[in-house]
Amino acid sequence: MRISDSPPIHLTYCLNVHKGETWRENLAAIREYTLAVKDRVADGKPFGLGLRLSHTAAQELLAPGKLDEARDFFGANNVYAFTINGFPYGRFHDGPVKENVYRPDWRTTKRRDYTLDLAKILAGLLPEGVDGSISTVPCSFKPWITTDTDVEQMVAHLVDCARSLHEIHDSTGKEIHLGLEPEPCCYLETTGDAIRFINDSLFRLGGKKLSEEILRRHIGLCFDTCHVAIQFEELAGSLRRYEGEGIRISKIQVSAALRGHCTAAPLEELKAFDEPVYLHQVKARTASNEILSWDDLPEALRELPKRADAREMRVHFHVPLFVEKYWALGSTASTLTPEFFAQVRKGATSHLEIETYTFDVLPEDLQAGGITHSIASEFDWLLGKLK
């Protein structure tokens, strides 16, 4: 929903929280859950959608007549699409996902072509005068990128994508931008990683094939607040660095991660979050400010008790924004400071998206009240901070 006209800011939640790998399943989730959330939080106003479309769902929507049907449904229910989560290509629920969420990565034509299919869909759904965003993987999982050729392939496919987005803008007037989403243990992990890749690889190498102006307009970053906080980076400071480099913030995903002291009680309680579906990267800061890193929670649970110098841990497990404390554990919602929200209100991005995709794997007591209640409560929490 539009929460500001000047600057224009749209707010939604990411539909990746709902199960569904086909468009029929996606639409059923919108009917059952999203319209109920809309009734709770939108007060009769048009409600924005943060679509999550797998490759399968995208192919269904591109079939003749399907986009027209979607537009008719959206219009009848006073909802509109302005952003798509194009991160998970395939299955995202009901079974192990782990590092496969990054497959196919940006070395492949599969990732490029899937993203361009999403762009065609979004161009067909965007209301007049509203820009569109697509979030995507942070290039790749860090261990998979080992050569200069890997980087050159990723740049080439991103340049292809920017060129096609530019052509969509020329032919339809719809401006769509892609947001690479830095994430712990990935090729783009920290603010510094993202700035170096965009400046030294995308703009330097890609600029030989396409103008930097076009690249800057159509390729930016999806700024996930949970991911930034896990790196022990300050959110407002990170946004200022991107602004100083002229890098577009395509979308801000407002999310919170688990945090806690590296002591017996928090580590014991963290075991309730050790589940087999998603990758839960862990970072810990030592007394000397060294950052320790584990690709997944089971490794950290084994090794952290041996690190007497570890002081604070942060875990890539999204928890609802309003859950700022869970027994001995806390959350990085506390890093969403007034300074951060001031930058949002000033127009750091035009798109905000609540993202707590882990609802179904949370401990049962954190699912109390059901998913609609939880999502609506996140809206209430966030809108209160944005006043």
C-alpha positions, 0 to 999 in steps of 0.5 A: 500500500502507498504510505507516502506520496512525497517521496513515493513509498509503497509497503507490502509483505513478501508472499514467500511466507505462504506455501505454493509453487504454482500460480494457482497455489499463489492465487489461493494464498492471496485469497485466503491470507493476503486479503485478510491481512489487507482487511486488517491493515489497509483501511480500504486503500489499495493494497500492494502485493509482494509476489513470489513466483517460482519458475513454474508459476512464472511460466503459467502466468505467461500463458495466453490470457493469464495476465489478463485474469490476474489483472482482473482479479487484482482490480476486483479486490483492490490490490496491485503488484509492484514487487516480485521476490525472484530469489528462489527459482524452485521449491521453497517450502515442504522439504530441504532448501538450504544452499539450493536456494541460490541455484541457478545462480547468475553464472547461468542463462537459466537465472537470467531468463527466469528473471526476464520472465518475471520482468515481463510479468511485472510490466504487465501488472504494474499500475501506471506511474508505479515503478517495479522491483525484482529481488534476486540472489546475491550473484551466487553462494560464496564457495561456488565462485572461484575464478575470474570467468565466474565473475565475468559470466555473472556480469554478462548475464546481469548486463543482458538483464539490464538491457532487456529492462531498458527495452521494456522501459522504452516500449511500455514506459514501465520502469523495472529495477533488479535488486541483488540481495547481499546475504551472509556467506554469499558472494555479495555478503557485506556492504563492502562486497556489494560496492566493490562488485558493482563498481569494479565488476558490473560498472567497469566490465559491464560498462563496456557493453552497456552505458553506466546510466542504464546499469545504474537505473536498472541494477541495484540492491535489495537491502535486507535489514536482517542480513545487514544486521547479521554482519554487525553492520549499522543499517543507517551507515550502510545506506549512507555508503550506498547513497554516496556511491550512487547505488540504487536501493531497489527495495528494502526488506524489513526483517529481523534475525535472532541474536543472543549472547554466546552463553549457555542459556541462549545457545540451548534455546537456539536449538529450537530453531535448528530445522532442516529446511532453510540455511541459517548462517551464523555470525559471532563477534569476539571480544577483539571484534573478530567476526566468526562465521558458519554456513549453517546453524548446526555447525555453529551450535557445535563450535560456539561453546568451544569459543570462550572469546565469542561475545554475541551471535546473530543467526539468519533465522527471520523472526517476526518484527514484533518479537524483540525478545524470546526467552534468553534470545533477542532479535535484530529488530533493535537495530532498526533505529530512528535514524534508519527510519528517518532515511526510509522516510526521506526516500532511501527506496520507493519499495518496502517489504516485510519478509518473515518467510520462516513462519512455518518453521518457527517454534509453535509458541511464536506461531500463536494466533496464526499467520494472518495475525502475525503478518498484520502485527508486523504491519502494525509494528512497522507502521508505528515506527514509520510515523 
